[in-house]
């Protein structure tokens, strides 16, 4: 974690200095910092993905409603996919904001929300069917 923090702080200070000298290159310094931090996170990401795969093999959770997709579309898989969409969307929106495109960042965030909603619709349908079945007895 210390390496990650040091790399991020160095990249931030470098971007500030470059912005004062050559503002048009500051964004490239920031992107370089993002790549450096991402490379530092690769080891932890591999461990995390291994743990998630172990959990998926150990305890599959039904998607509800009986219409799971051929790709193993269960509740836990949907959760992991939604989390990936959220992280990717936030990263893209932050990059857009940093480059001065706030409206583009808002559209990216809206798109991410719509993708998560579309991803979880089968699960929501299954929950609704289960609730109706319980109410009817």
C-alpha positions as CSV (number, residue, x, y, z in Angstrom):
1,X,0.0,0.0,0.0
2,X,2.9,2.3,0.8
3,X,4.2,1.9,-2.8
4,X,0.8,2.7,-4.2
5,X,0.5,5.9,-2.1
6,X,4.0,7.1,-2.9
7,X,3.5,6.5,-6.7
8,X,0.2,8.4,-6.6
9,X,1.6,11.3,-4.7
10,X,4.7,11.6,-7.0
11,X,2.4,11.5,-10.0
12,X,0.2,14.2,-8.6
13,X,3.1,16.5,-7.8
14,X,4.7,15.8,-11.2
15,X,1.4,16.8,-12.8
16,X,1.2,20.0,-10.8
17,X,4.8,20.9,-11.9
18,X,4.2,20.0,-15.5
19,X,0.9,21.9,-15.5
20,X,2.8,25.1,-14.5
21,X,5.4,24.6,-17.3
22,X,3.5,22.9,-20.1
23,X,-0.2,22.6,-19.3
24,X,-0.9,20.5,-22.4
25,X,1.3,17.7,-21.1
26,X,-0.2,17.5,-17.6
27,X,-2.9,15.0,-18.6
28,X,-0.3,12.7,-20.0
29,X,1.6,12.8,-16.7
30,X,-1.6,12.0,-14.8
31,X,-2.3,9.1,-17.2
32,X,1.2,7.8,-16.6
33,X,0.6,8.0,-12.9
34,X,-2.7,6.0,-13.3
35,X,-0.8,3.4,-15.3
36,X,1.9,3.1,-12.7
37,X,-0.6,2.7,-9.9
38,X,-2.5,0.1,-11.9
39,X,0.6,-1.9,-12.5
40,X,1.3,-1.9,-8.8
41,X,-2.2,-3.2,-8.2
42,X,-1.8,-6.1,-10.6
43,X,-0.5,-8.5,-8.0
44,X,-3.4,-7.8,-5.6
45,X,-5.9,-8.0,-8.5
46,X,-4.6,-11.5,-9.4
47,X,-5.0,-12.7,-5.8
48,X,-8.5,-11.2,-5.8
49,X,-9.6,-12.8,-9.0
50,X,-8.3,-16.2,-7.8
51,X,-10.3,-15.9,-4.6
52,X,-13.4,-14.9,-6.6
53,X,-13.0,-17.9,-8.9
54,X,-12.7,-20.2,-5.8
55,X,-15.9,-18.8,-4.4
56,X,-17.7,-19.2,-7.6
57,X,-16.7,-22.8,-7.9
58,X,-17.4,-23.5,-4.2
59,X,-20.8,-21.9,-3.7
60,X,-22.8,-21.2,-6.9
61,X,-25.9,-19.1,-6.1
62,X,-29.0,-19.5,-8.4
63,X,-30.0,-16.5,-10.4
64,X,-33.7,-16.8,-9.5
65,X,-36.6,-17.3,-11.9
66,X,-35.0,-20.3,-13.5
67,X,-33.7,-18.5,-16.5
68,X,-30.0,-18.3,-15.9
69,X,-27.9,-17.6,-18.9
70,X,-25.5,-20.2,-20.4
71,X,-22.5,-18.3,-19.1
72,X,-23.2,-19.2,-15.5
73,X,-25.3,-16.1,-14.8
74,X,-26.0,-16.4,-11.1
75,X,-26.4,-13.8,-8.4
76,X,-22.8,-13.7,-7.3
77,X,-21.6,-13.5,-10.9
78,X,-24.0,-10.6,-11.5
79,X,-22.6,-8.9,-8.4
80,X,-19.0,-9.2,-9.6
81,X,-19.9,-8.0,-13.1
82,X,-21.8,-5.0,-11.7
83,X,-18.8,-4.2,-9.5
84,X,-16.5,-4.3,-12.5
85,X,-18.9,-2.0,-14.4
86,X,-19.0,0.4,-11.5
87,X,-15.2,0.6,-11.1
88,X,-14.6,1.0,-14.8
89,X,-17.3,3.6,-15.1
90,X,-15.9,5.6,-12.1
91,X,-12.4,5.5,-13.5
92,X,-13.5,6.7,-17.0
93,X,-15.7,9.4,-15.5
94,X,-12.8,10.7,-13.3
95,X,-10.5,10.8,-16.3
96,X,-13.1,12.8,-18.2
97,X,-13.6,15.2,-15.3
98,X,-9.8,15.6,-14.9
99,X,-9.5,16.5,-18.6
100,X,-12.3,19.1,-18.2
101,X,-15.2,17.2,-19.8
102,X,-17.7,17.2,-17.0
103,X,-20.7,16.6,-19.3
104,X,-19.0,13.6,-20.9
105,X,-18.3,12.2,-17.4
106,X,-22.0,12.5,-16.5
107,X,-22.9,10.6,-19.7
108,X,-20.4,7.9,-18.9
109,X,-21.8,7.5,-15.3
110,X,-25.4,7.4,-16.7
111,X,-24.3,4.7,-19.2
112,X,-22.7,2.7,-16.3
113,X,-25.9,2.9,-14.3
114,X,-28.0,1.7,-17.2
115,X,-25.6,-1.2,-17.9
116,X,-25.9,-2.3,-14.2
117,X,-29.6,-2.0,-14.4
118,X,-29.8,-4.1,-17.6
119,X,-27.4,-6.7,-16.0
120,X,-29.6,-7.1,-12.9
121,X,-33.0,-7.2,-14.6
122,X,-33.2,-11.0,-14.7
123,X,-32.4,-11.1,-11.0
124,X,-35.0,-8.5,-10.2
125,X,-37.5,-10.4,-12.3
126,X,-36.7,-13.6,-10.3
127,X,-37.2,-11.7,-7.0
128,X,-40.5,-10.3,-8.1
129,X,-41.7,-13.8,-9.2
130,X,-40.6,-15.2,-5.8
131,X,-42.5,-12.5,-4.0
132,X,-45.7,-13.0,-6.0
133,X,-45.4,-16.8,-5.4
134,X,-45.1,-16.2,-1.6
135,X,-48.0,-13.8,-1.6
136,X,-50.3,-16.2,-3.5
137,X,-49.3,-19.0,-1.1
